[in-house]
Structure formats: C-alpha cells, structure tokens
C-alpha cells in the first residue's frame, strides 16, 4: 500500500469540493497529476473511492471512511509539526481546545488558568465554536479536545461531564416577567431582547430554537459579555437569556430577576470530549486529567 501525505491532502480537497478539478487547484497540482494520484489511491487500497459524474464526484462508502482517516492523519501531522516548531522557539507543546460560549465565559477560565500556571511549557489554543460544530470537528479529528453541550455529540465521541448549564431568562426587577418563577420561552415572543453578538455559539443556539418555535427575536443590543448584557437588562432595555451561573453572579450587584425556563433547550450537560482520550498527545492528556479533577 503506497501513498503519501500529498495524496491524502488531495483526496480531502476533492471530497470537500466534490470535484477533482477544484481539488487539484486547491492542492496546486495539475489536473492530470491529480487524476493519476486518485487512481493510484484506489489501486493501492483496492476499492473505488469516488463516483464520477457530469456534475463532479461523490464519495463511495469506502471514500467516506478514507476521508475520516485522512483528516485525522493530516491533523496529527500538522499537530506534530506545530509541536516540533514550538520546541525550536522554546515552547514545548500546545493543545487545541474548542469551546462553546458558556464554557469560555463561565466554566473554563479558572480551570485553564490553574493548568497554565502549573504547566508553563504547555500553551492552550482555545477557539469558540457552537456545540454542533465542536462535535463534528472532534469526530473528524480536526481538533483534540472539545467543551460542548452533551446533546450535540454523536455516540462515537468520548466524553465526561464537567458541569451543568441551565439557561435562564433575566429581566429588570420591575420589568416584564419579574414576578414569574418559571416560563415557557414562547411566552416572551414580541418582547425586546438584549443578546450576544450573532457570531457567538450560544446566541446561535438560542436563535435556532426561537426559529423552530416560529419566533423572531427583536434584539435591541448585542454584546459579547454577560455582565454587560445584564447591566442593560437592569436598565430596562430588554430581557435576556443567559447561563444561570452568570445570572446569579450579576444578581448580587444588579437589580435583575431570574426566571427559570421550562424548555428542554435550556437544560444542558456540559462535557469535555475527544475522539479518543487514550490516543491524545501527552499535553492534551495532562489537560484532560486536570479538567477531570476540576469537574469532580
């Protein structure tokens, strides 16, 4: 079985673009050379990887399997190159961690700060993503670790519970729903909202749920910080949906009220996830051990 990294990079590009021509262009190969490499891959593996048609190519079942493995191989090679490059610059290792909005804002900072303090030779590259995107990236081997809502994960992704995240409605102390203890999200239709910026994972989660209910949120202001959101709510600008931990913290210093939502989307288990914890590089394993301890 003979093929190289260029073959795998080409195959990923072809699969993503559904075209050998565009795949060749993305990997800076001549079309004839790209076609020959794809043919060589199929001969080496003894299977048909692509269904060729007038509108491009489609992956066979074998092609889908190879794509998963190819992404993982390329990710591991890039991680290896990055770690070795950091040796030359005096930094020994780095861990790539994907996290949703709530994880970045409320749950991870304290745990990551302690880990970085105790492990000065390890860097952490944290990237904010929506939980569904995190699940896909972990399953495809495009990232080492994820911090996501458990409901978004497929069965083949390993995980352990880090904590629970309940979303609550916050309103001014004299605002709408201030006297309520529980509420259905659909009841807030038509009210002014203060929300997160549209790029944040949590705002996407809220917006998608509202869309499923046929609601259109009237957002008067968008901010990236839960404290700032609660300050505008306290000033009567609108209501907001925020993590319970953030609401409880802000309620100590701001005139706001918390209202629990009965909707299932408001109750989420937050997990640390990986394709395989045993297969992680040692720096990532050290971080996992630290997060397990922080979660207990």
C-alpha positions as CSV (number, residue, x, y, z in Angstrom):
1,X,0.0,0.0,0.0
2,X,1.8,3.1,-1.3
3,X,0.6,6.6,-1.0
4,X,1.8,9.8,0.7
5,X,0.5,12.9,2.5
6,X,0.0,14.8,-0.8
7,X,-2.4,12.0,-1.9
8,X,-4.4,12.4,1.4
9,X,-4.4,16.2,1.1
10,X,-5.6,15.9,-2.5
11,X,-8.3,13.5,-1.5
12,X,-9.6,15.8,1.2
13,X,-9.7,18.7,-1.2
14,X,-11.5,16.7,-3.8
15,X,-14.0,15.4,-1.3
16,X,-14.7,18.9,0.1
17,X,-15.1,20.5,-3.3
18,X,-16.8,17.4,-4.9
19,X,-14.5,18.0,-7.9
20,X,-11.2,16.6,-9.0
21,X,-10.5,19.8,-11.0
22,X,-11.1,22.1,-8.0
23,X,-9.3,19.6,-5.7
24,X,-6.3,19.8,-7.9
25,X,-6.4,23.5,-7.9
26,X,-6.6,23.7,-4.1
27,X,-3.6,21.5,-3.7
28,X,-1.6,23.2,-6.6
29,X,-1.5,20.1,-8.8
30,X,-2.0,19.7,-12.5
31,X,-5.3,18.0,-13.3
32,X,-3.6,15.0,-15.0
33,X,-1.4,14.5,-12.0
34,X,-4.3,14.8,-9.5
35,X,-6.3,12.2,-11.6
36,X,-3.4,9.9,-11.6
37,X,-2.9,10.2,-7.8
38,X,-6.6,9.5,-7.2
39,X,-6.4,6.4,-9.4
40,X,-3.2,5.3,-7.6
41,X,-5.0,5.6,-4.3
42,X,-7.9,3.4,-5.5
43,X,-5.5,0.8,-6.8
44,X,-3.4,0.8,-3.7
45,X,-6.4,0.4,-1.4
46,X,-8.2,-2.0,-3.8
47,X,-11.5,0.0,-3.6
48,X,-13.4,2.6,-5.5
49,X,-13.3,5.9,-3.6
50,X,-15.3,8.2,-6.0
51,X,-18.3,8.0,-8.2
52,X,-17.6,10.2,-11.2
53,X,-20.4,12.1,-12.9
54,X,-21.1,15.0,-15.1
55,X,-21.6,17.4,-12.1
56,X,-18.5,16.2,-10.3
57,X,-17.8,13.4,-8.0
58,X,-19.5,11.7,-5.0
59,X,-17.8,9.7,-2.3
60,X,-18.5,5.9,-2.0
61,X,-18.8,4.3,1.4
62,X,-15.1,3.5,1.2
63,X,-14.4,7.1,0.3
64,X,-16.3,8.4,3.3
65,X,-14.2,6.1,5.5
66,X,-10.9,7.2,3.9
67,X,-12.0,10.8,4.4
68,X,-12.3,10.4,8.1
69,X,-9.0,8.7,8.4
70,X,-7.3,11.2,6.1
71,X,-8.5,14.2,8.1
72,X,-7.2,12.5,11.3
73,X,-3.8,11.8,9.7
74,X,-3.4,15.3,8.4
75,X,-4.4,16.8,11.7
76,X,-1.9,14.7,13.6
77,X,0.9,15.6,11.2
78,X,0.1,19.3,11.5
79,X,0.0,18.9,15.3
80,X,3.4,17.2,15.2
81,X,4.8,20.0,13.1
82,X,3.4,22.6,15.4
83,X,4.8,20.9,18.5
84,X,8.2,20.4,17.0
85,X,8.3,24.1,15.8
86,X,7.5,25.2,19.3
87,X,10.4,23.2,20.6
88,X,12.7,25.4,18.5
89,X,11.0,28.6,19.9
90,X,11.3,27.4,23.5
91,X,7.6,26.4,23.9
92,X,7.3,22.7,24.3
93,X,3.7,21.9,23.3
94,X,0.3,23.3,22.6
95,X,-3.3,21.9,23.0
96,X,-6.1,22.8,20.6
97,X,-9.4,23.2,22.6
98,X,-12.8,24.1,21.1
99,X,-15.3,25.5,23.5
100,X,-18.8,26.9,23.3
101,X,-19.7,30.4,24.6
102,X,-20.7,29.3,28.1
103,X,-17.6,27.3,28.5
104,X,-15.4,30.2,27.6
105,X,-17.2,32.7,29.7
106,X,-18.2,30.8,32.8
107,X,-16.6,27.4,33.3
108,X,-13.2,27.2,31.8
109,X,-11.2,30.3,32.7
110,X,-10.5,29.3,36.3
111,X,-9.5,25.7,35.4
112,X,-7.4,26.7,32.5
113,X,-5.6,29.4,34.5
114,X,-4.6,26.9,37.1
115,X,-3.4,24.4,34.5
116,X,-1.3,27.0,32.7
117,X,0.2,28.1,35.9
118,X,1.2,24.6,36.8
119,X,2.4,23.7,33.3
120,X,4.5,26.6,32.0
121,X,5.7,24.6,29.0
122,X,2.2,24.0,27.5
123,X,0.1,26.5,25.6
124,X,-3.6,26.2,25.1
125,X,-5.2,27.4,21.8
126,X,-8.9,28.0,22.7
127,X,-11.3,28.6,19.8
128,X,-15.0,29.4,20.3
129,X,-17.5,27.2,18.3
130,X,-21.1,26.1,18.5
131,X,-21.5,22.7,20.2
132,X,-22.7,21.0,17.0
133,X,-19.6,22.3,15.1
134,X,-17.4,21.1,18.0
135,X,-18.9,17.7,17.8
136,X,-18.2,17.5,14.0
137,X,-14.7,18.7,14.4
138,X,-13.9,16.2,17.2
139,X,-15.5,13.3,15.3
140,X,-13.5,14.2,12.1
141,X,-10.2,14.5,14.1
142,X,-9.9,18.3,13.3
143,X,-9.4,19.2,17.0
144,X,-8.0,17.4,20.0
145,X,-10.4,18.4,22.7
146,X,-13.8,20.0,23.0
147,X,-16.0,21.6,25.6
148,X,-19.6,21.3,24.5
149,X,-23.2,20.6,25.3
150,X,-23.6,16.8,25.5
151,X,-26.8,16.7,23.4
152,X,-24.8,17.7,20.3
153,X,-22.4,14.8,20.5
154,X,-22.6,11.6,18.4
155,X,-22.3,8.3,20.2
156,X,-18.7,7.6,18.9
157,X,-17.2,10.7,20.7
158,X,-15.9,10.0,24.2
159,X,-16.8,12.4,26.9
160,X,-17.1,13.1,30.6
161,X,-19.4,15.6,32.4
162,X,-17.7,18.8,33.5
163,X,-20.8,20.5,34.8
164,X,-24.4,21.5,34.1
165,X,-25.5,24.6,32.3
166,X,-29.1,25.9,32.8
167,X,-30.1,28.9,30.7
168,X,-32.4,31.4,32.5
169,X,-34.4,34.4,31.5
170,X,-33.3,37.6,33.2
171,X,-35.4,40.7,33.5
172,X,-35.3,44.0,35.3
173,X,-36.5,43.9,38.9
174,X,-39.6,45.9,37.8
175,X,-39.6,44.5,34.2
176,X,-41.8,42.0,32.4
177,X,-42.0,38.5,34.0
178,X,-40.2,39.8,37.2
179,X,-42.9,38.1,39.3
180,X,-42.7,34.8,37.5
181,X,-40.8,31.8,38.8
182,X,-41.0,29.7,35.6
183,X,-41.8,30.4,32.0
184,X,-42.0,28.9,28.5
185,X,-39.7,30.6,26.1
186,X,-42.6,31.1,23.6
187,X,-44.3,33.4,26.1
188,X,-41.5,36.0,25.6
189,X,-42.3,36.5,21.9
190,X,-42.7,40.2,21.0
191,X,-40.6,41.5,23.8
192,X,-37.3,43.4,23.4
193,X,-34.1,41.4,23.9
194,X,-30.5,42.1,24.8
195,X,-28.4,39.4,23.3
196,X,-24.9,38.1,22.5
197,X,-23.3,39.0,19.2
198,X,-24.5,36.8,16.3
199,X,-21.1,35.1,16.0
200,X,-21.3,33.5,19.4
201,X,-22.2,29.9,19.8
202,X,-24.8,30.4,22.5
203,X,-26.6,33.1,20.5
204,X,-26.8,30.7,17.6
205,X,-28.3,28.1,19.9
206,X,-30.9,30.5,21.2
207,X,-31.8,31.8,17.7
208,X,-32.2,28.3,16.2
209,X,-34.6,27.3,19.0
210,X,-36.6,30.5,18.5
211,X,-36.8,29.8,14.8
212,X,-38.1,26.3,15.5
213,X,-40.9,27.9,17.5
214,X,-41.6,30.4,14.7
215,X,-40.3,33.3,16.8
216,X,-38.4,36.3,15.5
217,X,-36.3,37.9,18.3
218,X,-36.3,41.6,18.4
219,X,-32.7,42.2,19.7
220,X,-32.1,45.9,20.6
221,X,-28.4,45.4,21.6
222,X,-25.8,42.8,21.1
223,X,-22.7,42.4,23.3
224,X,-20.1,39.8,23.9
225,X,-20.1,39.9,27.8
226,X,-22.8,38.5,30.1
227,X,-22.2,41.2,32.7
228,X,-22.7,44.0,30.1
229,X,-25.9,42.2,28.9
230,X,-27.3,42.0,32.5
231,X,-26.5,45.7,33.0
232,X,-28.6,46.7,30.1
233,X,-31.4,44.4,31.3
234,X,-31.2,46.0,34.7
235,X,-31.6,49.4,32.9
236,X,-34.8,48.2,31.3
237,X,-33.5,47.9,27.7
238,X,-34.9,44.4,27.3
239,X,-34.9,40.8,28.6
240,X,-32.1,38.3,28.0
241,X,-31.3,34.6,28.1
242,X,-28.0,33.9,29.9
243,X,-26.4,31.0,31.8
244,X,-27.7,30.6,35.4
245,X,-24.1,31.0,36.8
246,X,-23.8,34.4,35.1
247,X,-27.2,35.5,36.2
248,X,-26.6,34.5,39.8
249,X,-23.3,36.4,39.8
250,X,-24.8,39.5,38.3
251,X,-27.8,39.5,40.5
252,X,-25.6,40.1,43.5
253,X,-24.8,43.6,42.2
254,X,-27.6,44.4,39.8
255,X,-31.4,44.9,40.1
256,X,-32.3,41.9,37.9
257,X,-34.6,38.9,38.4
258,X,-34.0,35.3,37.2
259,X,-36.9,33.2,35.7
260,X,-36.4,29.5,35.0
261,X,-37.4,28.3,31.6
262,X,-39.3,25.0,31.2
263,X,-38.0,24.4,27.7
264,X,-35.7,21.4,27.2
265,X,-33.1,23.5,25.3
266,X,-32.4,25.5,28.5
267,X,-31.0,22.5,30.4
268,X,-27.7,21.2,29.1
269,X,-24.9,19.0,30.4
270,X,-21.5,20.4,29.6
271,X,-18.8,17.8,28.7
272,X,-15.2,17.5,27.9
273,X,-15.0,15.4,24.7
274,X,-12.4,13.8,22.4
275,X,-12.4,11.2,19.7
276,X,-10.3,9.0,22.0
277,X,-8.8,10.2,25.3
278,X,-6.2,7.4,25.2
279,X,-5.0,8.5,21.7
280,X,-4.4,12.1,22.7
281,X,-0.9,13.6,22.8
282,X,0.6,13.8,26.3
283,X,0.0,17.6,26.7
284,X,-3.7,17.1,25.9
285,X,-3.9,14.1,28.3
286,X,-2.4,16.3,31.1
287,X,-5.1,18.9,30.4
288,X,-7.8,16.2,30.4
289,X,-6.6,14.9,33.8
290,X,-6.6,18.5,35.2
291,X,-10.2,19.1,33.9
292,X,-11.4,15.8,35.3
293,X,-10.1,16.8,38.7
294,X,-11.7,20.3,38.4
295,X,-15.0,18.7,37.5
296,X,-15.2,16.4,40.5
